[in-house]
Amino acid sequence: MKSKSIVRVLGLLALWASLSFADSGPEASAKDTKKVVQNNFVETAQKGVKLSGYVDAGYSYNFTAAGNQSPQKVAGRFGSDTAARGDFNLYAVKLALEKALTEENKAQAGFRADVMIGEDASYLIDRTQPITVGNNTQQDSSQLFLEQAYVEIRAPLGNGWDFKVGKFVSILGFEVIERPANMNITYGLLWQSLPLYYTGVLSSYRFDQYLDAKLGVVNGSNSDNNTTTSLQGDGCAVLAALNVTAPGANAVWSNNFQYSTNAENNTGNTSPTDSTVPVADLNGTNGSGYVFIYNSWGSWAPKFAEDKLLFAFNSLLGTANTSGRGGTTWYGAGTYAKYQFNDWFYLASRGEFIGGNNSNRVGLTPTTGAANANVGMSWWEYTITAGFNVIDNLLIRAEYRLDWGDNSVVSTSRSGFPTSSGPAHYAGAEVVYSF
């Protein structure tokens, strides 16, 4: 062992000497340096640790506010999908470092950390921040978002009982935070109203190849601490899931629950001005209350289609009661379809509805002169996306989206927040390189 260390030290000294004092020509020096480097290195990578990620960029155009009309925003769209008129977007640069657990049912541990940089990051940190109407100043690609960072542990009990401890993404919903992993470029209405991430403990257990379950305790959705927005109370949330996989693994049905023992700490209210749209107002006056969400989604790939056709659905029912604000109920459903014509081209579509008695739940109060009114919502959207897998690891997509519904489009004026029911048109394109 000592002899190997001495050889490495001598090799590094030789490398330093060759770079500092070599009197031979550039070609000879380069060859000598390459030889030394190949035979002398420090091993820094732990076995099983993998780095992956992607770069996601594109262009979006919102056809609202055409001509000399006031700039407008569309309710239910994610912040970086609402840039006024045309905008080039660096949606995200994602890096994931992971040591995954193996398939062996033995005591073992691993970890995962996901970081995203780009225009999506600031809205992922705080989806409920005020949306500036009329300019694109909030489209900042320098933002940093820590999506996940957790330790994973397997206890060799039964078929293996797994635990995640730290920060991890939500168990609710069919769509995920990573745009390239979804069927469509833009995020859906239901994704906008579901939790994105938690900090806490989540356990999972697979009973057999058909049934698995999850149970967890966390601080509350979209927060790293256990206080409410009004900084009162000591709330937490309980998570539960039951997933059923069909024989043949071509269909999945997922049932997910969340119960928060206090008002959610990712909601708040800002006083609106002529240039902003207020955000969600569900906290009440002292932070007390509860939130309950049930989400059911499923997917089916018919075997007769030979993995070319995929159908999916997504649904939710939520209710919240907060001191000083009363009860809030919201509900929605969405359907998805995708057909893979060949190895390099597919079409995907999505249709969604979301309704409720308080549009504040999804971050908007689109009512003239009544910023904090509990106004009902009834919103729809339809999206169609064409995907092109041109070469390995490169995905190009083009998309059209249409939004409409009661008070779904908001514009600014001196008299308040004029609204309309749409329709609101969107067109965009995306280029993704994954590694």
N, C-alpha and C positions, 0 to 999 in steps of 0.2 A: 504493500500500500504506500509506504514511504517512498519507494523507488519510483512509483508512478507519479507521485506528487512532485518529486525532484525533477523528473523528466518534463512535466508540464511547466514548472517554473523556468527551467532552462529553455524550453521552447518559447515562452513568452519573452524572456530576455533576448533570445535570438531574433524574435519578431521586432522588438524595440530597436535592437541594434541594426537590423536590416533597413528599417525605415529611417533611422537617424544618420547612419554613417556609410551606407552602401555607396560605393563609387562606380558601380556598374551602371549600364544603361537602364532606361525606364522599363523596357520589356523584361529584362532579367530580374529586376527588383520586384515587379508584379508577380512573376512566377514564383519567386522565393516566398513572398508574402502569402500567396494563396496556399502554398504547401504547408507553411507553418500553421495558418488558421485552420486548415482542414484537420490537422492532427492535434490541435490544442484548443479546447473550448470548455466553457463552464456549462454544465447541464442545468437549465432553469425551468424546464417544463416538467410538471408532475404527470405521471402516466395517467391517462384517462381524462385529462382536462382539455376541453375543446373550446375554441373561439369561433363564433359564427356571427352573422349579421347581414345587413343589407344597406344599400343606399337607395332612397326613394325620392324622386324629383318629378315635377310635372308642370302643367299649365291649367289654370281654371278660368272660366269666364261666367260671371253671373249676369244674366240679361235683364235683371231688374235695374231700374234707374237709367233706362236708355234715354237718349236725347236730352231734353232740358228738365227732366223730372228730378225730384230730390233723390239723393242716394238712399238705398233701401237695404234692409237685412231681412233674411228669411228665417222665421221661427223654426226651431228644431234642427237646424244645420249646425254642425261642429264649427268652432271658431275659424279654423284655417280653411274651411270650405265656404266662408262667407265674404271673402275679399271682394271689395267693390269692383265691378266690371272685370277686366282682364288682369291676371296676375301670374307670374312665374313663381313656382313654389318649390322650396326644398323641404319636403314634408318631414323626412327623418333620415338620420344616419343612426342605425342601430347596431350595438355591439352586445353580444351575449357570451359570457364566460361561464362554463358549466363543467362540473364533474357529476355526471348522472349516476344514479344507482343502477347496478346490474340486475339481471333477471334472477339471480340467486337469492333464495330465501335464507339469508343469514344476516347477522348484525353488521351493518355497514353505514357509512355516512357520505354525503356529498354536498354540493352547494350549487347555486346559480345566482348570477348577477346580470341584470339587463339595464343598459343605459341608452337613452334616445336623445339625440341632439337635432334640433330643427324647428320648423314653424309649428308643428303639432305639440311640441314639448310644453309651451307656456299654457296651452289650453288643457293639456293632460294634467298639469299641476293643479290648475284651478279652472274647471270647465264653466264655473258660474261667474267668472269675472265679467265686468261690463263690456259689451260689444260696441266698439266705436263705429258709429254710422257715418259713412261718407268718405272714409279714407282707409288706407291699408297700413297705418302706422304700427298696428299690433302684429303684423306678420314678420316676426323676428326669428331668423334662423339660428341665432346664437344661443337660444335657450337650451337648458340641460334638464332632463327628466330621468330620475331613477325609477324605472318601472318595477323592477323586482330586485330583491337581495335577501336570500334566505338560505338557511342550513336545512338539509334534508336528511332524515334519519329513518332507518328501517329496523324495526324490532321483529325478530323471527318468531312471531306468534301466529299460529294458524297458517294462513297462506302468505303472511307477511303484512305487517301493519306499518304504514309509512306516515311520517310527520314532516310538515314544513313549519319552520320557526323563523319569523322575520316578516318581510314585506313581500306580498305575492298578489297576482292579478285576481280579479273577481271570478267566482265560480258561476255567476249568472250570465245568461245571454248566449245567443248563437254567434254573434260577431265578436271579434277580439280587437285589442288595441292595435295590433300590427295590420296596417292597411293591406299589404300584399297577401296576407293570409285570408282575407275576406273575398267574397265573390265580386264585390264592387269597390270602386275607388273611394267614394264618399261613405261616411258613416250613416247608419240608418237612424230613424226616429226613436226606435226602441233602445238602441245602444246609447243614445243621448240621455235617456232617463234611467239607465241602470248603473249600479256602482261599477267603478273601474278597478280599484285595488284596495287592499286591506293591510294592516299590520297586526300580527297576532300569531296564533297557532292553528294549523289546519291538519287534520288527520284523514287518511283515506285507507279503505280496506276493500279488497276484491274477494267476494265470496266464492265466485267461480267465473267462468268465461262469459257469463250472461249478466251478472249482477255485481255492482260495486256501489259503495256509499262514501260520503264525506261528512265530517263533523268538525266544526271549528269555533273558536272564540277569538274575536278581534276587537280593536278599539272602536270601530265604526267605519263606514265606507269613506274612501278618499281622504283619509287622515292618518297622520303618524302619531296623534295623541288621543287621549281618551276624554277630552273635555268638549263641551258643545261650543258653538260659535260665540254664544254669550258668556262663555267661560264659567258656567255653573254646572254642577252635577258631575257625576262620574260614570258616564254611560259606556256601554259596550254593546257588541252585536254578536248574536249566535247564528252560525251558518250551518246548513244541512243540505245534502244532496243525495238523490237516489237515481242511479243510471242503469238503464236496461239495454243490453246489446242483443240483437236478434241472432239466431243461429246462422252462421255464414258471415257474420259481422258486416252485413251490408245495410243495416238499419240500427239507429241509436235513438233512444228516448231518454231525455234528461229532465229531472224535476229538481228545482233548486229553491231554497227558502232562505230568507234573511229576516231576523227580528232584532231591532235595535231597542235597547232599554231606555233610550233618551232621544231627544231630537237629534237628527243627523247633523254632524259638525261640518259638513261640506256645503251647507246652505247658508245664505246670508242675504242682506239687502243693502244696496247703495242708493243714495238719493240721486235720481236721474237729472240730467240736464238735457239741453236740446241736442247734444251730440252723443249721448249714451243711451243704452237700453238697460233698465235695471235687471238685476239677477234674482235668483230664487229667494222667496221670503216665507220659509216654513218653520223658522226656529221658535217663534213665540217670543214672549217677553223675558223669560227666564231660562230657556233651554230645556224645560221639562217636556215630556211627551214620549211617543214611541213611533217607530216606523216598521211596517211589515210589508215584505215583497215576496210574491210567488212568481217564479219564472219557469215556463215549460218550453222546451224546444226539442226538435227531432230532425233527423235526416234519413233519407232512404235512397239507395242506389239500386234500381231494379236490375236483377241479374240478366234479364232478357236483353238489356241494353249494353251489356258487356263493358261496364264501368264508364260509359260515355254520358249517361244521364244521371243527374242528381236533383232530388227534391228536398226541400227543408221548410220548416215552419218555426216561428218564434212567437211567444206570447208572454204577457205579464199582467199582473194585478197587484197594485200597491195601495196602501192606505197609511195615513199618518195623522196623528193628533198632537197638536202642540198648544201649550198654554198661551192664551192670548190670541191664537189664530184659528182655533177650531179644527175641524176635520178636513182632510184632503184625500181624494181618491183619484187614481189614474189607472188606465188600462190600455192595452193595445195588442195588436197582432200583426204578423208579417209572414209573407210566403216568399220562397226563393226557388229558382230553377236554373240549372246550368246544363248545357249540352256541349260536349267536347267533340267537335266535328272530325278532327284529326289530331296528330301529335302537336301541331303548332297553333291551332285556332279554336276558340270557344266563345259562346255567347252565354251571358248570365243576366237574369232579371230579378228585380226585387219590388214588391209592393207592400206598403205598410200603412197602418192607421194607428193613431194614438188619440185618446180622449180623456177627459177628466173635468173636475169642477174647479181646477186652479191651474192656469197656464204658467204660474210661477214655478211649478215643479220642474219644468225643463228650462228655466232661466230667462223667461221673457214675460213682460206684462204689456202686451201690445194694445193698450187702450188709451185713447186721447184724453189727456188731462187727468188720468187716474192711475198713477204709477204703481200703487200698492193694492189695487183692487183685486179681489179673488175672481178672476174672469175664467169662465170655462173654455176648454179647447176642444177642437175637433179637426185634426190635421191629417193629411194624406200625402204620400209621396210614391212615385214610381220611377225606377231606375233601370236602365239597360246598359250593359257593359260588354265590350268586345275585347277579348284577350288574345295576345299573340306571343307564344313562346318561340321567339325567333331563333335563338341559339341557347346553348346550355347556360343556365343561371341568369338569363336576361328575359324579363317580362315587360311587354309594352301593352298598355290598355288605353282604350278610349271609352268615354262615358257620356250619356245624356241623362238628365234628371229633371223631373217635374214635381213641384210642391204646390199644394193648394189647401184651403181650409179657412175656417173662421178666424179673421184677424191674424193670418199667418205671415203677412208681409208688413214690415214696419219701416216707416221713413220719418225724417225729422222735419220739423217746421217750427215757427215761433209759437204756434198755438198748442204744441204738445207732441203727441206721437200718432200721426195719421196712420191708419192701417187699411189693408185691403185683404181680400180672400184669394189673391193670386189670379191666375197661375204664375208661378215663378220658374223660369227656365234656367238650366245650368248645363254647361258642356265643359269637358275636361279631358286631359290625357295624362298618362303617367308612364315613367320608365323606372324599372326596378332592377338592380343588380344584386344578387344574393351570393353569399359565400359561407 
